[in-house]
Amino acid sequence: MIRRIVAAALATAFLAAAVTAPARAEEASVKPITPQQQKMKDCAAKWKDEKAKTDAKGREAYSKFMSGCLKG
């Protein structure tokens, strides 16, 4: 009987730690977006528009577009 109580207490402690640890990690890992990351984000949005207009498909088309967008 005591083993069950101890096991239940340990399980509760582990669950509580598992729930609160990710929340703390998320708070600590929030960093501002760098200019390069913002540029990537903007180019990705432009790619969606370009893809809809020209019906471009495939990794090669995406790579070519992103390369040009990031350079200019």
PQR file of N, CA, C, O and H, with PARSE charges and radii, in Angstrom:
ATOM      1  N   MET A   1       0.824  -1.193   0.000 -0.4000 1.5000
ATOM      2  CA  MET A   1       0.000   0.000   0.000 -0.0000 2.0000
ATOM      3  C   MET A   1       0.868   1.256   0.000  0.5500 1.7000
ATOM      4  O   MET A   1       0.584   2.215  -0.718 -0.5500 1.4000
ATOM      5  N   ILE A   2       1.900   1.243   0.790 -0.4000 1.5000
ATOM      6  CA  ILE A   2       2.795   2.398   0.837 -0.0000 2.0000
ATOM      7  C   ILE A   2       3.501   2.563  -0.502  0.5500 1.7000
ATOM      8  O   ILE A   2       3.764   3.686  -0.933 -0.5500 1.4000
ATOM      9  H   ILE A   2       2.130   0.463   1.373  0.4000 1.0000
ATOM     10  N   ARG A   3       3.805   1.461  -1.154 -0.4000 1.5000
ATOM     11  CA  ARG A   3       4.457   1.537  -2.465 -0.0000 2.0000
ATOM     12  C   ARG A   3       3.561   2.245  -3.472  0.5500 1.7000
ATOM     13  O   ARG A   3       4.042   3.033  -4.286 -0.5500 1.4000
ATOM     14  H   ARG A   3       3.591   0.549  -0.804  0.4000 1.0000
ATOM     15  N   ARG A   4       2.278   1.970  -3.422 -0.4000 1.5000
ATOM     16  CA  ARG A   4       1.344   2.638  -4.330 -0.0000 2.0000
ATOM     17  C   ARG A   4       1.291   4.133  -4.071  0.5500 1.7000
ATOM     18  O   ARG A   4       1.251   4.927  -5.010 -0.5500 1.4000
ATOM     19  H   ARG A   4       1.888   1.329  -2.760  0.4000 1.0000
ATOM     20  N   ILE A   5       1.291   4.512  -2.825 -0.4000 1.5000
ATOM     21  CA  ILE A   5       1.250   5.936  -2.462 -0.0000 2.0000
ATOM     22  C   ILE A   5       2.518   6.625  -2.942  0.5500 1.7000
ATOM     23  O   ILE A   5       2.462   7.709  -3.523 -0.5500 1.4000
ATOM     24  H   ILE A   5       1.324   3.867  -2.062  0.4000 1.0000
ATOM     25  N   VAL A   6       3.658   5.995  -2.698 -0.4000 1.5000
ATOM     26  CA  VAL A   6       4.935   6.564  -3.128 -0.0000 2.0000
ATOM     27  C   VAL A   6       4.983   6.638  -4.660  0.5500 1.7000
ATOM     28  O   VAL A   6       5.433   7.640  -5.217 -0.5500 1.4000
ATOM     29  H   VAL A   6       3.703   5.114  -2.226  0.4000 1.0000
ATOM     30  N   ALA A   7       4.529   5.596  -5.331 -0.4000 1.5000
ATOM     31  CA  ALA A   7       4.528   5.582  -6.788 -0.0000 2.0000
ATOM     32  C   ALA A   7       3.611   6.677  -7.338  0.5500 1.7000
ATOM     33  O   ALA A   7       3.961   7.349  -8.309 -0.5500 1.4000
ATOM     34  H   ALA A   7       4.164   4.782  -4.878  0.4000 1.0000
ATOM     35  N   ALA A   8       2.464   6.855  -6.735 -0.4000 1.5000
ATOM     36  CA  ALA A   8       1.536   7.897  -7.170 -0.0000 2.0000
ATOM     37  C   ALA A   8       2.135   9.279  -6.946  0.5500 1.7000
ATOM     38  O   ALA A   8       1.984  10.163  -7.790 -0.5500 1.4000
ATOM     39  H   ALA A   8       2.180   6.310  -5.947  0.4000 1.0000
ATOM     40  N   ALA A   9       2.811   9.472  -5.821 -0.4000 1.5000
ATOM     41  CA  ALA A   9       3.434  10.762  -5.525 -0.0000 2.0000
ATOM     42  C   ALA A   9       4.550  11.056  -6.526  0.5500 1.7000
ATOM     43  O   ALA A   9       4.677  12.184  -7.004 -0.5500 1.4000
ATOM     44  H   ALA A   9       2.933   8.754  -5.136  0.4000 1.0000
ATOM     45  N   LEU A  10       5.355  10.049  -6.839 -0.4000 1.5000
ATOM     46  CA  LEU A  10       6.428  10.240  -7.813 -0.0000 2.0000
ATOM     47  C   LEU A  10       5.865  10.530  -9.206  0.5500 1.7000
ATOM     48  O   LEU A  10       6.377  11.398  -9.913 -0.5500 1.4000
ATOM     49  H   LEU A  10       5.252   9.133  -6.451  0.4000 1.0000
ATOM     50  N   ALA A  11       4.835   9.821  -9.594 -0.4000 1.5000
ATOM     51  CA  ALA A  11       4.227  10.054 -10.904 -0.0000 2.0000
ATOM     52  C   ALA A  11       3.672  11.469 -10.988  0.5500 1.7000
ATOM     53  O   ALA A  11       3.818  12.137 -12.011 -0.5500 1.4000
ATOM     54  H   ALA A  11       4.419   9.115  -9.020  0.4000 1.0000
ATOM     55  N   THR A  12       3.044  11.919  -9.929 -0.4000 1.5000
ATOM     56  CA  THR A  12       2.508  13.277  -9.896 -0.0000 2.0000
ATOM     57  C   THR A  12       3.629  14.297 -10.004  0.5500 1.7000
ATOM     58  O   THR A  12       3.495  15.286 -10.724 -0.5500 1.4000
ATOM     59  H   THR A  12       2.925  11.376  -9.098  0.4000 1.0000
ATOM     60  N   ALA A  13       4.721  14.077  -9.307 -0.4000 1.5000
ATOM     61  CA  ALA A  13       5.856  14.999  -9.347 -0.0000 2.0000
ATOM     62  C   ALA A  13       6.455  15.052 -10.744  0.5500 1.7000
ATOM     63  O   ALA A  13       6.775  16.137 -11.230 -0.5500 1.4000
ATOM     64  H   ALA A  13       4.830  13.273  -8.722  0.4000 1.0000
ATOM     65  N   PHE A  14       6.614  13.902 -11.404 -0.4000 1.5000
ATOM     66  CA  PHE A  14       7.162  13.879 -12.753 -0.0000 2.0000
ATOM     67  C   PHE A  14       6.241  14.579 -13.741  0.5500 1.7000
ATOM     68  O   PHE A  14       6.704  15.317 -14.610 -0.5500 1.4000
ATOM     69  H   PHE A  14       6.353  13.021 -11.009  0.4000 1.0000
ATOM     70  N   LEU A  15       4.950  14.353 -13.612 -0.4000 1.5000
ATOM     71  CA  LEU A  15       4.003  15.018 -14.507 -0.0000 2.0000
ATOM     72  C   LEU A  15       4.028  16.533 -14.318  0.5500 1.7000
ATOM     73  O   LEU A  15       3.984  17.288 -15.290 -0.5500 1.4000
ATOM     74  H   LEU A  15       4.574  13.753 -12.905  0.4000 1.0000
ATOM     75  N   ALA A  16       4.097  16.966 -13.073 -0.4000 1.5000
ATOM     76  CA  ALA A  16       4.145  18.403 -12.805 -0.0000 2.0000
ATOM     77  C   ALA A  16       5.416  19.014 -13.400  0.5500 1.7000
ATOM     78  O   ALA A  16       5.375  20.105 -13.969 -0.5500 1.4000
ATOM     79  H   ALA A  16       4.133  16.352 -12.284  0.4000 1.0000
ATOM     80  N   ALA A  17       6.521  18.324 -13.269 -0.4000 1.5000
ATOM     81  CA  ALA A  17       7.784  18.832 -13.830 -0.0000 2.0000
ATOM     82  C   ALA A  17       7.728  18.847 -15.355  0.5500 1.7000
ATOM     83  O   ALA A  17       8.235  19.776 -15.984 -0.5500 1.4000
ATOM     84  H   ALA A  17       6.554  17.438 -12.807  0.4000 1.0000
ATOM     85  N   ALA A  18       7.122  17.836 -15.947 -0.4000 1.5000
ATOM     86  CA  ALA A  18       7.045  17.757 -17.405 -0.0000 2.0000
ATOM     87  C   ALA A  18       6.162  18.856 -17.981  0.5500 1.7000
ATOM     88  O   ALA A  18       6.410  19.333 -19.089 -0.5500 1.4000
ATOM     89  H   ALA A  18       6.710  17.081 -15.436  0.4000 1.0000
ATOM     90  N   VAL A  19       5.152  19.256 -17.253 -0.4000 1.5000
ATOM     91  CA  VAL A  19       4.241  20.288 -17.740 -0.0000 2.0000
ATOM     92  C   VAL A  19       4.848  21.677 -17.593  0.5500 1.7000
ATOM     93  O   VAL A  19       4.665  22.514 -18.477 -0.5500 1.4000
ATOM     94  H   VAL A  19       4.951  18.869 -16.353  0.4000 1.0000
ATOM     95  N   THR A  20       5.554  21.946 -16.521 -0.4000 1.5000
ATOM     96  CA  THR A  20       6.088  23.282 -16.291 -0.0000 2.0000
ATOM     97  C   THR A  20       7.417  23.524 -17.000  0.5500 1.7000
ATOM     98  O   THR A  20       7.727  24.675 -17.309 -0.5500 1.4000
ATOM     99  H   THR A  20       5.703  21.266 -15.803  0.4000 1.0000
ATOM    100  N   ALA A  21       8.206  22.503 -17.269 -0.4000 1.5000
ATOM    101  CA  ALA A  21       9.511  22.688 -17.904 -0.0000 2.0000
ATOM    102  C   ALA A  21       9.399  23.263 -19.313  0.5500 1.7000
ATOM    103  O   ALA A  21      10.126  24.206 -19.623 -0.5500 1.4000
ATOM    104  H   ALA A  21       7.954  21.568 -17.018  0.4000 1.0000
ATOM    105  N   PRO A  22       8.526  22.746 -20.188 -0.5600 1.5000
ATOM    106  CA  PRO A  22       8.438  23.337 -21.528  0.2800 2.0000
ATOM    107  C   PRO A  22       7.974  24.787 -21.514  0.5500 1.7000
ATOM    108  O   PRO A  22       8.411  25.582 -22.346 -0.5500 1.4000
ATOM    109  N   ALA A  23       7.106  25.136 -20.595 -0.4000 1.5000
ATOM    110  CA  ALA A  23       6.638  26.518 -20.526 -0.0000 2.0000
ATOM    111  C   ALA A  23       7.798  27.449 -20.184  0.5500 1.7000
ATOM    112  O   ALA A  23       7.912  28.539 -20.745 -0.5500 1.4000
ATOM    113  H   ALA A  23       6.751  24.490 -19.919  0.4000 1.0000
ATOM    114  N   ARG A  24       8.631  27.027 -19.289 -0.4000 1.5000
ATOM    115  CA  ARG A  24       9.797  27.842 -18.929 -0.0000 2.0000
ATOM    116  C   ARG A  24      10.778  27.926 -20.089  0.5500 1.7000
ATOM    117  O   ARG A  24      11.356  28.984 -20.338 -0.5500 1.4000
ATOM    118  H   ARG A  24       8.538  26.141 -18.834  0.4000 1.0000
ATOM    119  N   ALA A  25      10.967  26.839 -20.788 -0.4000 1.5000
ATOM    120  CA  ALA A  25      11.897  26.829 -21.915 -0.0000 2.0000
ATOM    121  C   ALA A  25      11.412  27.755 -23.021  0.5500 1.7000
ATOM    122  O   ALA A  25      12.221  28.440 -23.647 -0.5500 1.4000
ATOM    123  H   ALA A  25      10.498  25.980 -20.586  0.4000 1.0000
ATOM    124  N   GLU A  26      10.107  27.787 -23.271 -0.4000 1.5000
ATOM    125  CA  GLU A  26       9.573  28.671 -24.299 -0.0000 2.0000
ATOM    126  C   GLU A  26       9.788  30.132 -23.933  0.5500 1.7000
ATOM    127  O   GLU A  26      10.123  30.946 -24.793 -0.5500 1.4000
ATOM    128  H   GLU A  26       9.450  27.231 -22.762  0.4000 1.0000
ATOM    129  N   GLU A  27       9.598  30.465 -22.669 -0.4000 1.5000
ATOM    130  CA  GLU A  27       9.791  31.845 -22.237 -0.0000 2.0000
ATOM    131  C   GLU A  27      11.241  32.270 -22.414  0.5500 1.7000
ATOM    132  O   GLU A  27      11.512  33.402 -22.813 -0.5500 1.4000
ATOM    133  H   GLU A  27       9.325  29.804 -21.970  0.4000 1.0000
ATOM    134  N   ALA A  28      12.160  31.384 -22.125 -0.4000 1.5000
ATOM    135  CA  ALA A  28      13.578  31.715 -22.200 -0.0000 2.0000
ATOM    136  C   ALA A  28      14.076  31.756 -23.644  0.5500 1.7000
ATOM    137  O   ALA A  28      15.038  32.463 -23.945 -0.5500 1.4000
ATOM    138  H   ALA A  28      11.939  30.464 -21.800  0.4000 1.0000
ATOM    139  N   SER A  29      13.432  31.005 -24.541 -0.4000 1.5000
ATOM    140  CA  SER A  29      13.949  30.908 -25.900 -0.0000 2.0000
ATOM    141  C   SER A  29      13.335  31.929 -26.859  0.5500 1.7000
ATOM    142  O   SER A  29      13.623  31.879 -28.055 -0.5500 1.4000
ATOM    143  H   SER A  29      12.651  30.431 -24.297  0.4000 1.0000
ATOM    144  N   VAL A  30      12.519  32.834 -26.389 -0.4000 1.5000
ATOM    145  CA  VAL A  30      11.935  33.842 -27.269 -0.0000 2.0000
ATOM    146  C   VAL A  30      13.013  34.884 -27.579  0.5500 1.7000
ATOM    147  O   VAL A  30      13.473  35.616 -26.703 -0.5500 1.4000
ATOM    148  H   VAL A  30      12.284  32.875 -25.418  0.4000 1.0000
ATOM    149  N   LYS A  31      13.399  34.921 -28.866 -0.4000 1.5000
ATOM    150  CA  LYS A  31      14.444  35.852 -29.297 -0.0000 2.0000
ATOM    151  C   LYS A  31      13.871  36.746 -30.384  0.5500 1.7000
ATOM    152  O   LYS A  31      12.962  36.333 -31.105 -0.5500 1.4000
ATOM    153  H   LYS A  31      13.025  34.325 -29.577  0.4000 1.0000
ATOM    154  N   PRO A  32      14.374  37.936 -30.512 -0.5600 1.5000
ATOM    155  CA  PRO A  32      13.919  38.792 -31.610  0.2800 2.0000
ATOM    156  C   PRO A  32      14.384  38.216 -32.951  0.5500 1.7000
ATOM    157  O   PRO A  32      15.420  37.557 -33.034 -0.5500 1.4000
ATOM    158  N   ILE A  33      13.609  38.476 -33.980 -0.4000 1.5000
ATOM    159  CA  ILE A  33      13.942  37.999 -35.318 -0.0000 2.0000
ATOM    160  C   ILE A  33      15.073  38.854 -35.884  0.5500 1.7000
ATOM    161  O   ILE A  33      15.031  40.083 -35.827 -0.5500 1.4000
ATOM    162  H   ILE A  33      12.767  39.012 -33.913  0.4000 1.0000
ATOM    163  N   THR A  34      16.082  38.181 -36.430 -0.4000 1.5000
ATOM    164  CA  THR A  34      17.208  38.901 -37.037 -0.0000 2.0000
ATOM    165  C   THR A  34      16.781  39.449 -38.397  0.5500 1.7000
ATOM    166  O   THR A  34      15.793  38.986 -38.966 -0.5500 1.4000
ATOM    167  H   THR A  34      16.117  37.183 -36.476  0.4000 1.0000
ATOM    168  N   PRO A  35      17.504  40.417 -38.917 -0.5600 1.5000
ATOM    169  CA  PRO A  35      17.161  40.952 -40.243  0.2800 2.0000
ATOM    170  C   PRO A  35      17.151  39.872 -41.335  0.5500 1.7000
ATOM    171  O   PRO A  35      16.310  39.905 -42.233 -0.5500 1.4000
ATOM    172  N   GLN A  36      18.078  38.927 -41.257 -0.4000 1.5000
ATOM    173  CA  GLN A  36      18.125  37.848 -42.247 -0.0000 2.0000
ATOM    174  C   GLN A  36      16.887  36.958 -42.134  0.5500 1.7000
ATOM    175  O   GLN A  36      16.322  36.548 -43.148 -0.5500 1.4000
ATOM    176  H   GLN A  36      18.762  38.900 -40.528  0.4000 1.0000
ATOM    177  N   GLN A  37      16.469  36.662 -40.914 -0.4000 1.5000
ATOM    178  CA  GLN A  37      15.273  35.852 -40.723 -0.0000 2.0000
ATOM    179  C   GLN A  37      14.034  36.583 -41.241  0.5500 1.7000
ATOM    180  O   GLN A  37      13.145  35.967 -41.829 -0.5500 1.4000
ATOM    181  H   GLN A  37      16.928  36.995 -40.090  0.4000 1.0000
ATOM    182  N   GLN A  38      13.981  37.884 -41.022 -0.4000 1.5000
ATOM    183  CA  GLN A  38      12.849  38.665 -41.513 -0.0000 2.0000
ATOM    184  C   GLN A  38      12.819  38.663 -43.035  0.5500 1.7000
ATOM    185  O   GLN A  38      11.752  38.577 -43.644 -0.5500 1.4000
ATOM    186  H   GLN A  38      14.703  38.384 -40.544  0.4000 1.0000
ATOM    187  N   LYS A  39      13.993  38.758 -43.643 -0.4000 1.5000
ATOM    188  CA  LYS A  39      14.077  38.741 -45.100 -0.0000 2.0000
ATOM    189  C   LYS A  39      13.605  37.389 -45.649  0.5500 1.7000
ATOM    190  O   LYS A  39      12.901  37.337 -46.657 -0.5500 1.4000
ATOM    191  H   LYS A  39      14.860  38.828 -43.149  0.4000 1.0000
ATOM    192  N   MET A  40      13.991  36.307 -44.987 -0.4000 1.5000
ATOM    193  CA  MET A  40      13.539  34.971 -45.381 -0.0000 2.0000
ATOM    194  C   MET A  40      12.019  34.863 -45.277  0.5500 1.7000
ATOM    195  O   MET A  40      11.362  34.290 -46.146 -0.5500 1.4000
ATOM    196  H   MET A  40      14.563  36.349 -44.167  0.4000 1.0000
ATOM    197  N   LYS A  41      11.484  35.417 -44.214 -0.4000 1.5000
ATOM    198  CA  LYS A  41      10.039  35.385 -43.995 -0.0000 2.0000
ATOM    199  C   LYS A  41       9.311  36.173 -45.086  0.5500 1.7000
ATOM    200  O   LYS A  41       8.288  35.727 -45.604 -0.5500 1.4000
ATOM    201  H   LYS A  41      12.018  35.883 -43.508  0.4000 1.0000
ATOM    202  N   ASP A  42       9.843  37.343 -45.428 -0.4000 1.5000
ATOM    203  CA  ASP A  42       9.241  38.166 -46.478 -0.0000 2.0000
ATOM    204  C   ASP A  42       9.317  37.477 -47.837  0.5500 1.7000
ATOM    205  O   ASP A  42       8.355  37.508 -48.605 -0.5500 1.4000
ATOM    206  H   ASP A  42      10.675  37.705 -45.007  0.4000 1.0000
ATOM    207  N   CYS A  43      10.453  36.859 -48.133 -0.4000 1.5000
ATOM    208  CA  CYS A  43      10.607  36.162 -49.409 -0.0000 2.0000
ATOM    209  C   CYS A  43       9.684  34.949 -49.484  0.5500 1.7000
ATOM    210  O   CYS A  43       9.160  34.641 -50.554 -0.5500 1.4000
ATOM    211  H   CYS A  43      11.234  36.834 -47.509  0.4000 1.0000
ATOM    212  N   ALA A  44       9.482  34.270 -48.384 -0.4000 1.5000
ATOM    213  CA  ALA A  44       8.569  33.126 -48.377 -0.0000 2.0000
ATOM    214  C   ALA A  44       7.150  33.576 -48.690  0.5500 1.7000
ATOM    215  O   ALA A  44       6.423  32.877 -49.396 -0.5500 1.4000
ATOM    216  H   ALA A  44       9.907  34.520 -47.515  0.4000 1.0000
ATOM    217  N   ALA A  45       6.750  34.727 -48.178 -0.4000 1.5000
ATOM    218  CA  ALA A  45       5.419  35.262 -48.477 -0.0000 2.0000
ATOM    219  C   ALA A  45       5.325  35.646 -49.954  0.5500 1.7000
ATOM    220  O   ALA A  45       4.305  35.410 -50.601 -0.5500 1.4000
ATOM    221  H   ALA A  45       7.342  35.295 -47.605  0.4000 1.0000
ATOM    222  N   LYS A  46       6.394  36.236 -50.474 -0.4000 1.5000
ATOM    223  CA  LYS A  46       6.414  36.591 -51.896 -0.0000 2.0000
ATOM    224  C   LYS A  46       6.360  35.341 -52.766  0.5500 1.7000
ATOM    225  O   LYS A  46       5.750  35.355 -53.834 -0.5500 1.4000
ATOM    226  H   LYS A  46       7.223  36.427 -49.948  0.4000 1.0000
ATOM    227  N   TRP A  47       7.000  34.252 -52.311 -0.4000 1.5000
ATOM    228  CA  TRP A  47       6.989  33.002 -53.063 -0.0000 2.0000
ATOM    229  C   TRP A  47       5.564  32.470 -53.193  0.5500 1.7000
ATOM    230  O   TRP A  47       5.182  31.962 -54.247 -0.5500 1.4000
ATOM    231  H   TRP A  47       7.496  34.241 -51.443  0.4000 1.0000
ATOM    232  N   LYS A  48       4.790  32.584 -52.136 -0.4000 1.5000
ATOM    233  CA  LYS A  48       3.400  32.126 -52.198 -0.0000 2.0000
ATOM    234  C   LYS A  48       2.632  32.886 -53.276  0.5500 1.7000
ATOM    235  O   LYS A  48       1.860  32.298 -54.033 -0.5500 1.4000
ATOM    236  H   LYS A  48       5.101  32.996 -51.279  0.4000 1.0000
ATOM    237  N   ASP A  49       2.851  34.188 -53.336 -0.4000 1.5000
ATOM    238  CA  ASP A  49       2.186  34.993 -54.371 -0.0000 2.0000
ATOM    239  C   ASP A  49       2.680  34.606 -55.760  0.5500 1.7000
ATOM    240  O   ASP A  49       1.880  34.429 -56.679 -0.5500 1.4000
ATOM    241  H   ASP A  49       3.478  34.666 -52.721  0.4000 1.0000
ATOM    242  N   GLU A  50       3.980  34.476 -55.912 -0.4000 1.5000
ATOM    243  CA  GLU A  50       4.584  34.113 -57.195 -0.0000 2.0000
ATOM    244  C   GLU A  50       4.092  32.741 -57.651  0.5500 1.7000
ATOM    245  O   GLU A  50       3.777  32.543 -58.824 -0.5500 1.4000
ATOM    246  H   GLU A  50       4.630  34.619 -55.166  0.4000 1.0000
ATOM    247  N   LYS A  51       4.031  31.824 -56.735 -0.4000 1.5000
ATOM    248  CA  LYS A  51       3.588  30.462 -57.033 -0.0000 2.0000
ATOM    249  C   LYS A  51       2.137  30.458 -57.528  0.5500 1.7000
ATOM    250  O   LYS A  51       1.791  29.723 -58.452 -0.5500 1.4000
ATOM    251  H   LYS A  51       4.287  31.985 -55.782  0.4000 1.0000
ATOM    252  N   ALA A  52       1.294  31.289 -56.903 -0.4000 1.5000
ATOM    253  CA  ALA A  52      -0.105  31.363 -57.316 -0.0000 2.0000
ATOM    254  C   ALA A  52      -0.241  32.000 -58.702  0.5500 1.7000
ATOM    255  O   ALA A  52      -1.076  31.580 -59.503 -0.5500 1.4000
ATOM    256  H   ALA A  52       1.575  31.887 -56.153  0.4000 1.0000
ATOM    257  N   LYS A  53       0.584  33.015 -58.981 -0.4000 1.5000
ATOM    258  CA  LYS A  53       0.507  33.706 -60.277 -0.0000 2.0000
ATOM    259  C   LYS A  53       1.022  32.846 -61.424  0.5500 1.7000
ATOM    260  O   LYS A  53       0.373  32.731 -62.463 -0.5500 1.4000
ATOM    261  H   LYS A  53       1.263  33.356 -58.331  0.4000 1.0000
ATOM    262  N   THR A  54       2.187  32.247 -61.231 -0.4000 1.5000
ATOM    263  CA  THR A  54       2.861  31.560 -62.334 -0.0000 2.0000
ATOM    264  C   THR A  54       2.665  30.051 -62.323  0.5500 1.7000
ATOM    265  O   THR A  54       3.111  29.373 -63.249 -0.5500 1.4000
ATOM    266  H   THR A  54       2.715  32.341 -60.387  0.4000 1.0000
ATOM    267  N   ASP A  55       2.021  29.516 -61.318 -0.4000 1.5000
ATOM    268  CA  ASP A  55       1.812  28.081 -61.175 -0.0000 2.0000
ATOM    269  C   ASP A  55       3.145  27.327 -61.146  0.5500 1.7000
ATOM    270  O   ASP A  55       3.252  26.214 -61.660 -0.5500 1.4000
ATOM    271  H   ASP A  55       1.659  30.067 -60.567  0.4000 1.0000
ATOM    272  N   ALA A  56       4.154  27.948 -60.539 -0.4000 1.5000
ATOM    273  CA  ALA A  56       5.475  27.333 -60.421 -0.0000 2.0000
ATOM    274  C   ALA A  56       5.409  26.186 -59.416  0.5500 1.7000
ATOM    275  O   ALA A  56       4.687  26.249 -58.421 -0.5500 1.4000
ATOM    276  H   ALA A  56       4.067  28.852 -60.121  0.4000 1.0000
ATOM    277  N   LYS A  57       6.175  25.142 -59.698 -0.4000 1.5000
ATOM    278  CA  LYS A  57       6.177  23.974 -58.824 -0.0000 2.0000
ATOM    279  C   LYS A  57       7.587  23.438 -58.677  0.5500 1.7000
ATOM    280  O   LYS A  57       8.429  23.632 -59.554 -0.5500 1.4000
ATOM    281  H   LYS A  57       6.762  25.090 -60.506  0.4000 1.0000
ATOM    282  N   GLY A  58       7.836  22.781 -57.596 -0.4000 1.5000
ATOM    283  CA  GLY A  58       9.086  22.063 -57.406 -0.0000 2.0000
ATOM    284  C   GLY A  58      10.131  22.809 -56.602  0.5500 1.7000
ATOM    285  O   GLY A  58      10.088  24.029 -56.440 -0.5500 1.4000
ATOM    286  H   GLY A  58       7.152  22.624 -56.883  0.4000 1.0000
ATOM    287  N   ARG A  59      11.055  22.032 -56.113 -0.4000 1.5000
ATOM    288  CA  ARG A  59      12.139  22.537 -55.278 -0.0000 2.0000
ATOM    289  C   ARG A  59      13.054  23.449 -56.073  0.5500 1.7000
ATOM    290  O   ARG A  59      13.540  24.451 -55.548 -0.5500 1.4000
ATOM    291  H   ARG A  59      11.090  21.041 -56.244  0.4000 1.0000
ATOM    292  N   GLU A  60      13.292  23.114 -57.327 -0.4000 1.5000
ATOM    293  CA  GLU A  60      14.203  23.914 -58.151 -0.0000 2.0000
ATOM    294  C   GLU A  60      13.655  25.327 -58.363  0.5500 1.7000
ATOM    295  O   GLU A  60      14.398  26.304 -58.267 -0.5500 1.4000
ATOM    296  H   GLU A  60      12.898  22.300 -57.753  0.4000 1.0000
ATOM    297  N   ALA A  61      12.364  25.432 -58.651 -0.4000 1.5000
ATOM    298  CA  ALA A  61      11.737  26.743 -58.851 -0.0000 2.0000
ATOM    299  C   ALA A  61      11.771  27.558 -57.560  0.5500 1.7000
ATOM    300  O   ALA A  61      12.021  28.764 -57.571 -0.5500 1.4000
ATOM    301  H   ALA A  61      11.761  24.638 -58.729  0.4000 1.0000
ATOM    302  N   TYR A  62      11.515  26.872 -56.455 -0.4000 1.5000
ATOM    303  CA  TYR A  62      11.550  27.541 -55.153 -0.0000 2.0000
ATOM    304  C   TYR A  62      12.952  28.053 -54.855  0.5500 1.7000
ATOM    305  O   TYR A  62      13.123  29.202 -54.446 -0.5500 1.4000
ATOM    306  H   TYR A  62      11.312  25.893 -56.446  0.4000 1.0000
ATOM    307  N   SER A  63      13.940  27.216 -55.056 -0.4000 1.5000
ATOM    308  CA  SER A  63      15.332  27.607 -54.773 -0.0000 2.0000
ATOM    309  C   SER A  63      15.761  28.786 -55.635  0.5500 1.7000
ATOM    310  O   SER A  63      16.402  29.720 -55.154 -0.5500 1.4000
ATOM    311  H   SER A  63      13.801  26.283 -55.388  0.4000 1.0000
ATOM    312  N   LYS A  64      15.403  28.734 -56.902 -0.4000 1.5000
ATOM    313  CA  LYS A  64      15.767  29.817 -57.815 -0.0000 2.0000
ATOM    314  C   LYS A  64      15.111  31.128 -57.388  0.5500 1.7000
ATOM    315  O   LYS A  64      15.758  32.175 -57.363 -0.5500 1.4000
ATOM    316  H   LYS A  64      14.882  27.975 -57.293  0.4000 1.0000
ATOM    317  N   PHE A  65      13.831  31.065 -57.053 -0.4000 1.5000
ATOM    318  CA  PHE A  65      13.117  32.259 -56.618 -0.0000 2.0000
ATOM    319  C   PHE A  65      13.700  32.830 -55.335  0.5500 1.7000
ATOM    320  O   PHE A  65      13.942  34.033 -55.235 -0.5500 1.4000
ATOM    321  H   PHE A  65      13.305  30.215 -57.073  0.4000 1.0000
ATOM    322  N   MET A  66      13.926  31.960 -54.352 -0.4000 1.5000
ATOM    323  CA  MET A  66      14.439  32.425 -53.060 -0.0000 2.0000
ATOM    324  C   MET A  66      15.839  33.016 -53.196  0.5500 1.7000
ATOM    325  O   MET A  66      16.169  34.008 -52.545 -0.5500 1.4000
ATOM    326  H   MET A  66      13.729  30.983 -54.434  0.4000 1.0000
ATOM    327  N   SER A  67      16.656  32.401 -54.043 -0.4000 1.5000
ATOM    328  CA  SER A  67      17.997  32.927 -54.262 -0.0000 2.0000
ATOM    329  C   SER A  67      17.951  34.342 -54.801  0.5500 1.7000
ATOM    330  O   SER A  67      18.649  35.228 -54.307 -0.5500 1.4000
ATOM    331  H   SER A  67      16.388  31.595 -54.571  0.4000 1.0000
ATOM    332  N   GLY A  68      17.123  34.554 -55.823 -0.4000 1.5000
ATOM    333  CA  GLY A  68      16.984  35.892 -56.383 -0.0000 2.0000
ATOM    334  C   GLY A  68      16.377  36.883 -55.404  0.5500 1.7000
ATOM    335  O   GLY A  68      16.801  38.037 -55.340 -0.5500 1.4000
ATOM    336  H   GLY A  68      16.557  33.834 -56.224  0.4000 1.0000
ATOM    337  N   CYS A  69      15.402  36.444 -54.653 -0.4000 1.5000
ATOM    338  CA  CYS A  69      14.737  37.325 -53.695 -0.0000 2.0000
ATOM    339  C   CYS A  69      15.696  37.751 -52.583  0.5500 1.7000
ATOM    340  O   CYS A  69      15.713  38.917 -52.187 -0.5500 1.4000
ATOM    341  H   CYS A  69      15.058  35.507 -54.705  0.4000 1.0000
ATOM    342  N   LEU A  70      16.478  36.821 -52.089 -0.4000 1.5000
ATOM    343  CA  LEU A  70      17.398  37.131 -50.998 -0.0000 2.0000
ATOM    344  C   LEU A  70      18.566  38.012 -51.446  0.5500 1.7000
ATOM    345  O   LEU A  70      19.102  38.784 -50.651 -0.5500 1.4000
ATOM    346  H   LEU A  70      16.464  35.874 -52.410  0.4000 1.0000
ATOM    347  N   LYS A  71      18.956  37.900 -52.703 -0.4000 1.5000
ATOM    348  CA  LYS A  71      20.027  38.732 -53.217 -0.0000 2.0000
ATOM    349  C   LYS A  71      19.558  40.165 -53.438  0.5500 1.7000
ATOM    350  O   LYS A  71      20.301  41.117 -53.199 -0.5500 1.4000
ATOM    351  H   LYS A  71      18.520  37.272 -53.348  0.4000 1.0000
ATOM    352  N   GLY A  72      18.333  40.305 -53.890 -0.4000 1.5000
ATOM    353  CA  GLY A  72      17.864  41.641 -54.270 -0.0000 2.0000
ATOM    354  C   GLY A  72      16.896  42.145 -53.341  0.5500 1.7000
ATOM    355  O   GLY A  72      16.398  43.258 -53.512 -0.5500 1.4000
ATOM    356  H   GLY A  72      17.730  39.532 -54.084  0.4000 1.0000
TER
END
